Amino acid sequence: MIARQPDRTVVYVDGFNLYYRAVKNTRYKWLDLVKAFSTVLGPTHSIIKVKYFTARVNGRFDSDAPTRQNAYLQALTAFNSNVDIYYGHFLVHPATRRLAIPPHKQVEVLIPEEKGSDVNLAAHLITDAWLDAFDTAFIVTNDSDIAEAVRLIHVHRATKRVGLIVPGDKTRPANQLLLVCAPVLRLRSGVIKASQLPDPIPGTSIRKPPSWN
């Protein structure tokens, strides 16, 4: 019997979704994406590319945040040649919100918002399906806005599979994604802990931010 070849697999990562749902309040932010997803997917998948969608943060609320993020982004591509990074943009804008406690007055607040990653992810996912860049794709997100892109691939490129990797132990998958994605897997804290980048990155001066230790 001829052994089945592993699927050509591309993983599409919503960086902010992964960060806030799986690693923000942990010591394991120095995440090796290729190792983590290889563990989750197993030997039936050959990861040919990890596409990481994010935006450059500003230092308005945390002056060291851009430095920490830059170190991590440099580490990702220096250690793994099959990781590509794509950028949206980051905005901080004023907005009026009503207080939740009496006297329920309205106050002016600053809202940090990342823009573009979900659109960029969906565009790459659809384009790669049309160009036959993968057999199976996995999206790492809990953003239901991606569901329509997945549905269109199933309709027009029926030979392609799109699965979901749910970030974090406690994240409840969005119903819209559950309807269109299969299989549905989970990136758990144990895998994250066991999938950390080396510090420093071999052959470079790139080190994990001290506050992440």
N, C-alpha and C positions, 0 to 999 in steps of 0.2 A: 504493500500500500504506500502510495506517495504521500508524504507528510504535507499538510496544508500550510501554505506560506502565510506568515503573519500579515494582517491588514496593514496597508500603508495608512498611517494615522497622523492627523494634524490636530493639535489641541489649541483651542482659542480661549484665552484667559482674559476675563474682565478683571483687571488688576485691582481696582478699588473695591469691587464686590468681594474678591478673594481676601483682601486685606481686612476689611471691616468685619467679615463674617467668620474668618478662620484664624487670623494671626494677630490682630491688633493688640489684644490684652495678654499676649504670651511672650515668652523669651525666644520664640522660634520664627522670627521675621526674616531670618537669613535663609530663605527657603530655596532649595534646589528644585526648580520646577520639573526638570526632566526626570530626576530620580523619583520625585513624589508621584508623578503621573505614570511612570513606568511601573511603579509598585502597584498603583491602583488598577491599571489596565492589564498587567500580566503579559505573558509571552505570546499571546495571540495577536498582539498589536506591536508594530514597529513604528515608534514615534519618529517621523521624519522632520517634523517642525513643531515648535511651540511658538505661537503668536501671542504676544503679551500686549494688551491694550491698556494704556494709562494716560496720565497727564502730569506735567511738571507742576508740583505743588509750589505755593509761594510761602514766604516766611511771616505772613502777617500775624498769625496766631502762635507760631512756634518758629523762632528764627533759625533753629538747627534742622528743621524738617527737610528743606531742599538738599542740604549736605548729606543727610542720612539716605534720602531717596536716591540721590545721584550715586552714592557708593553701591547701593543695591543694584541699580540698573547696570552700572558698569560691571559688577560681579557676574550678573546673569549672562551677559554676552561674552565676557572674557573666559568663563568656565565652560560654557556650552555654545558651540558654534551653531547649533540648530535652534537657538532662541533668537527671535526677531522682536523688536519693540516698536510699537506704533503709538503716536501721540495724538490725543485730543487736546483740550485746553481746560484750564482751571480758572474759575471766576469767584470773586467774593463781591456780593452785591447787597445793598441795604433792602430791607423789607419790613413791613408793618405786621406785627403779630399780636394777638390778644393773650394776655396772661391767663393761666389756668386757675389761679386762685383769686379771691376778691381783692380789689374791687373790679376785676376783669377789664382793666384799662388796657389800651393798646400801647405798645412800645415799639421803638425802632430797633431792629436787630441786624446783624451781619450774617448772611447766609453763604457758606462756602459750597460751591457746586462744581462738579466735574462734568464737562460737556464733551460729547463726541465719541467716547469709547464704544458705546453700544452701537451707534451707527457704523463706526469703522469696523467693528467685529462682524456685524451682519453683512456688510459689503464684502469683506474678505471671505467670509464663509460661502456666500453665494457665488462669488467669482471663482473660488477654488473648486467648488463643485462643478461648475461649467467647464473649467479647464482640466478636469480629471486629475487634480492635484492630490486627491486622497481616495481611499476606499471607505474609510470611516473617519468621521470628525467627532470630536467631543468639545462641548462648550462648557466652560467653568464659570458659572454665573448663577444668579437667581433672579435675573432681570427678565420679566415676561415679555418685554419689547422685542426680544430676539425670536419669539415663537413664530412669527409670520415668516421670517427668513427660513426657518427650519421647515415649515409647512410647504413653502414653495419648492424647496429642494426635493422633498418627498414626491411632490406632484410632477415635477419636470425632470428630475434625475433620480428615478426610482431605484436605481442600483446603488445609490449612495446611502449610507447610514449616518445618522447624527444622534449621538448619545449625549447625556448630561452628566457632569461631575458636580455634585452639590458641595459647595465649600463649607466646611465646619461640621461639628458633631450635632449641633442643635438646629441648624437651618431647615425650615420646612420648605420643600421645593414648591415653586410657584405652580399652580394648577395648569396654567397655560403651557408651561414647559413639559409637564408630565404627559400632556395630551399628544405631544408631537415628538418627544425624544425617547429613544430606546437604544441601548439600555440606560438605566439611571443608576449611577454609582455615587459614592460619597468619599470626599477627601477628609479623613478623620485625623484627630489630633495626634494619634500614635504614629501615623505615617508622616505627618508634618515634623514631628520631633525627630524622627529617624532620617529625615531627608534634608539636612542642613548643608549648606555650602561650606567648603573648607575656609579657614580663617588663619592666615591670609589666603587669597586666591593664588594658587601656585604660579610662579613666574611673574607675579605682579606685586605692586605695593597696595593693592586694594584690600582693605580690612573691614570687618564688621564694625558698625558704629558702637562705641563703648556702652551707650545706654541700652543697647539690645542684648547685652550679656546678662 
